[in-house]
């Protein structure tokens, strides 16, 4: 499967947390920032990506509690950080149960990136 088909499949089969988050940030709804979902960044596919801030949002489900997956995620985040991207991870449960808290935290981190007060 080529990368474009893979990304389409991921968008079509998104998790409920991804769907919830996408509804919160799509169409520049969140701080007038444009987010893309399932976007290729380097050799990886980011769950959500904001080009203006070089910001990657990853939503982690239960598989990310596995030690092997955690090590992979750390290596991946390290590579992306070295490339100049900022990676923020949220647990799926946090997005589903506390979306307003997730957005408040995200807003705070974006303010830090932009060096502005919220």
Backbone bond lengths (Angstrom), bond angles and torsions (degrees), N, CA, C in turn:
res aa  C-N    CA-C-N  psi(-1)  N-CA   C-N-CA  omega(-1)  CA-C   N-CA-C  phi
1 X - - - 1.457 - - 1.532 108.37 -
2 X 1.314 116.66 131.24 1.461 119.96 178.69 1.533 109.91 -76.70
3 X 1.334 115.40 167.07 1.471 121.00 -174.60 1.524 112.15 -61.13
4 X 1.323 117.09 -41.08 1.461 120.07 -178.02 1.527 110.96 -64.60
5 X 1.318 116.90 -43.45 1.473 120.96 178.21 1.523 110.80 -64.75
6 X 1.341 116.18 -38.06 1.460 121.04 178.91 1.527 110.31 -62.73
7 X 1.327 116.84 -45.29 1.466 120.38 179.57 1.527 110.91 -63.46
8 X 1.319 116.85 -41.14 1.471 120.48 177.90 1.522 110.81 -60.62
9 X 1.337 115.90 -42.13 1.457 120.45 179.59 1.534 109.99 -62.72
10 X 1.339 116.57 -43.73 1.462 120.17 179.44 1.524 111.44 -61.77
11 X 1.328 116.88 -40.11 1.467 120.06 178.83 1.525 110.99 -66.52
12 X 1.311 115.82 -39.20 1.468 120.52 -178.69 1.529 111.41 -69.61
13 X 1.332 116.48 -34.11 1.463 121.60 -176.46 1.526 111.69 -107.48
14 X 1.318 117.31 37.17 1.456 120.06 -177.26 1.529 112.01 -65.84
15 X 1.314 115.04 152.40 1.460 120.93 177.95 1.532 109.14 -75.24
16 X 1.313 115.95 166.83 1.465 119.03 178.53 1.535 110.67 -64.34
17 X 1.328 117.69 -33.82 1.469 120.39 177.14 1.528 110.48 -66.54
18 X 1.333 117.04 -41.40 1.462 120.23 177.89 1.529 110.53 -63.73
19 X 1.312 116.68 -41.31 1.458 121.14 178.60 1.532 110.86 -62.69
20 X 1.322 116.18 -44.17 1.464 121.17 178.50 1.519 110.91 -61.96
21 X 1.337 116.45 -48.74 1.467 120.43 -178.93 1.527 110.58 -62.77
22 X 1.325 116.60 -43.31 1.458 120.95 -179.69 1.530 110.40 -59.45
23 X 1.323 117.93 -41.34 1.463 120.83 178.65 1.526 112.16 -65.16
24 X 1.316 117.42 -25.33 1.457 121.42 178.60 1.532 112.81 -79.47
25 X 1.344 117.04 -30.71 1.472 119.47 -172.29 1.525 114.50 -114.51
26 X 1.313 118.03 -11.87 1.463 119.96 -175.75 1.521 111.78 -65.14
27 X 1.309 115.66 158.20 1.470 122.63 176.81 1.530 111.82 55.33
28 X 1.319 116.36 36.67 1.471 123.12 177.22 1.522 113.28 58.44
29 X 1.337 117.11 29.25 1.471 121.39 -179.25 1.521 112.92 -68.66
30 X 1.307 116.64 -27.23 1.463 120.44 -176.69 1.528 109.32 -102.34
31 X 1.315 116.16 108.71 1.465 123.75 177.53 1.526 113.41 53.33
32 X 1.320 116.41 26.95 1.470 122.64 179.05 1.536 112.26 59.09
33 X 1.325 115.88 27.85 1.467 121.11 178.60 1.525 109.44 -98.88
34 X 1.313 116.14 137.95 1.461 121.06 178.89 1.530 108.99 -88.62
35 X 1.308 115.49 121.33 1.463 121.88 175.25 1.521 108.99 -110.31
36 X 1.299 115.18 145.69 1.462 122.18 171.51 1.520 106.80 -113.65
37 X 1.321 116.13 151.07 1.465 118.53 176.79 1.519 109.37 -112.54
38 X 1.346 114.44 147.71 1.454 121.77 -178.97 1.521 109.86 48.69
39 X 1.318 115.12 59.99 1.460 122.77 -176.03 1.529 110.05 -107.32
40 X 1.320 115.88 135.32 1.460 120.26 178.65 1.521 110.08 -73.33
41 X 1.339 114.63 127.59 1.455 122.32 175.96 1.525 105.81 -130.05
42 X 1.318 115.90 109.51 1.456 119.24 -174.60 1.516 109.19 61.97
43 X 1.319 115.67 -127.72 1.465 120.78 -179.64 1.523 112.77 -93.19
44 X 1.320 116.76 5.40 1.459 121.53 -174.06 1.532 111.18 -115.31
45 X 1.333 115.37 164.02 1.458 121.47 171.65 1.528 106.82 -113.14
46 X 1.332 115.05 116.95 1.458 121.08 179.75 1.520 109.29 -85.75
47 X 1.337 116.30 142.04 1.460 119.53 176.47 1.529 110.18 -58.69
48 X 1.345 115.70 -49.94 1.462 121.70 178.67 1.523 108.46 -140.70
49 X 1.331 114.84 143.98 1.461 119.49 -175.45 1.525 110.38 -142.19
50 X 1.328 115.64 133.00 1.461 122.80 174.37 1.526 107.21 -115.58
51 X 1.331 116.60 107.93 1.463 121.72 -175.95 1.531 112.05 -64.36
52 X 1.330 117.19 -37.92 1.463 121.02 -177.47 1.529 111.46 -56.48
53 X 1.326 116.18 -37.37 1.466 121.03 -176.93 1.524 113.48 -104.92
54 X 1.342 116.53 -2.01 1.472 121.15 -172.49 1.533 108.99 52.52
55 X 1.327 114.68 45.32 1.459 123.15 -173.98 1.523 110.48 -109.12
56 X 1.313 115.33 128.55 1.459 122.50 177.89 1.521 108.12 -114.04
57 X 1.325 116.06 129.37 1.455 122.15 175.82 1.521 107.47 -111.29
58 X 1.322 116.19 125.28 1.458 122.20 176.94 1.521 108.87 -115.25
59 X 1.318 116.54 134.75 1.461 122.11 176.34 1.519 108.03 -108.46
60 X 1.318 115.94 124.22 1.457 121.74 -172.40 1.516 112.30 -109.67
61 X 1.320 115.13 125.84 1.455 122.28 174.38 1.510 110.60 -97.10
62 X 1.319 116.28 -165.98 1.454 122.63 -175.97 1.519 115.29 -57.98
63 X 1.315 117.76 -32.75 1.468 120.37 -178.33 1.532 111.04 -61.26
64 X 1.312 117.22 -24.74 1.457 121.21 -178.34 1.529 112.91 -76.44
65 X 1.334 117.11 -2.92 1.468 120.81 174.86 1.523 110.78 -86.49
66 X 1.310 116.65 -12.32 1.463 122.83 177.68 1.532 108.43 -70.38
67 X 1.334 117.38 134.36 1.460 121.55 -175.96 1.522 111.69 -58.10
68 X 1.318 117.65 -42.70 1.459 120.34 179.16 1.520 111.89 -60.65
69 X 1.318 116.43 -42.73 1.460 120.72 178.97 1.525 110.52 -67.79
70 X 1.324 117.48 -38.18 1.462 120.64 178.59 1.528 110.69 -62.14
71 X 1.327 116.53 -42.06 1.467 120.35 178.71 1.526 110.73 -64.90
72 X 1.328 116.32 -41.66 1.463 120.39 177.23 1.526 110.17 -62.12
73 X 1.340 117.05 -45.62 1.463 121.22 -179.82 1.530 111.18 -60.40
74 X 1.336 116.98 -41.63 1.465 120.77 179.24 1.528 110.93 -63.09
75 X 1.326 116.40 -43.96 1.464 120.72 179.40 1.531 110.23 -64.55
76 X 1.315 116.30 -44.58 1.461 122.00 179.28 1.520 110.83 -60.88
77 X 1.340 116.64 -47.35 1.463 121.05 179.50 1.527 111.03 -62.09
78 X 1.327 116.39 -38.06 1.460 121.32 178.85 1.533 110.61 -63.70
79 X 1.320 116.76 -44.52 1.462 121.08 178.66 1.528 110.26 -62.55
80 X 1.313 116.57 -45.93 1.467 120.71 -179.57 1.528 111.48 -64.53
81 X 1.323 116.78 -38.88 1.469 120.81 177.71 1.521 110.36 -64.13
82 X 1.323 116.63 -42.64 1.470 120.73 177.37 1.525 111.37 -61.69
83 X 1.322 116.82 -27.91 1.465 122.17 178.41 1.531 111.46 -81.62
84 X 1.334 117.28 -2.82 1.458 121.39 176.88 1.512 115.71 98.30
85 X 1.322 116.88 9.37 1.460 121.07 179.14 1.527 110.55 -93.57
86 X 1.318 116.05 154.46 1.456 122.65 172.33 1.524 106.58 -106.00
87 X 1.331 116.38 127.66 1.456 121.24 -179.08 1.520 108.98 -112.91
88 X 1.320 116.26 126.92 1.461 122.25 176.12 1.523 107.04 -122.15
89 X 1.324 115.42 131.61 1.463 120.94 -179.76 1.523 110.08 -113.80
90 X 1.333 114.53 138.49 1.453 121.82 174.22 1.520 108.28 -126.88
91 X 1.312 115.93 144.68 1.461 120.88 172.51 1.528 108.69 -73.31
92 X 1.314 116.41 142.19 1.467 120.48 176.75 1.521 111.38 -52.86
93 X 1.331 116.92 -44.64 1.466 121.04 -178.41 1.526 111.80 -59.06
94 X 1.328 117.20 -37.88 1.465 120.06 179.63 1.523 110.33 -64.25
95 X 1.326 116.59 -42.28 1.466 120.49 179.68 1.528 110.53 -64.21
96 X 1.317 116.05 -40.73 1.468 120.06 -177.33 1.529 112.94 -74.64
97 X 1.327 117.11 -39.50 1.469 120.33 -175.14 1.527 113.87 -92.12
98 X 1.326 117.12 -30.78 1.464 120.85 -174.08 1.530 111.33 -134.37
99 X 1.324 117.98 56.78 1.469 118.98 -176.12 1.529 113.25 -60.13
100 X 1.328 117.50 -35.06 1.462 119.80 -179.96 1.526 111.23 -66.69
101 X 1.333 117.77 -34.40 1.462 121.73 177.09 1.522 110.49 -69.56
102 X 1.319 116.59 -40.68 1.466 121.43 177.41 1.526 109.67 -60.80
103 X 1.321 117.24 -46.18 1.465 120.16 179.73 1.525 112.17 -66.47
104 X 1.329 117.40 -36.64 1.470 120.51 177.71 1.529 110.17 -64.58
105 X 1.320 116.45 -43.20 1.468 120.24 177.71 1.530 110.02 -63.81
106 X 1.317 116.73 -43.63 1.454 121.38 179.61 1.527 110.58 -62.15
107 X 1.313 116.57 -42.38 1.463 120.72 177.86 1.526 111.08 -60.87
108 X 1.328 116.43 -41.13 1.464 121.28 178.66 1.529 110.77 -63.62
109 X 1.330 116.61 -45.64 1.476 120.39 179.34 1.524 111.57 -64.05
110 X 1.319 117.26 -38.37 1.468 120.81 178.24 1.520 110.10 -65.59
111 X 1.329 117.21 -40.61 1.463 120.96 176.80 1.525 110.23 -60.13
112 X 1.324 116.50 -40.06 1.468 120.30 177.54 1.533 110.49 -64.13
113 X 1.330 115.93 -41.78 1.473 119.78 179.13 1.518 112.06 -63.03
114 X 1.327 114.82 -38.43 1.469 120.29 -178.48 1.533 112.92 -88.79
115 X 1.335 115.73 -5.75 1.461 122.36 -178.95 1.530 111.59 58.25
116 X 1.350 114.26 47.32 1.475 119.86 177.68 1.519 109.07 -128.82
117 X 1.306 115.14 160.99 1.459 121.51 176.00 1.527 109.05 -88.35
118 X 1.334 116.26 145.02 1.467 119.19 177.11 1.495 110.46 -101.64
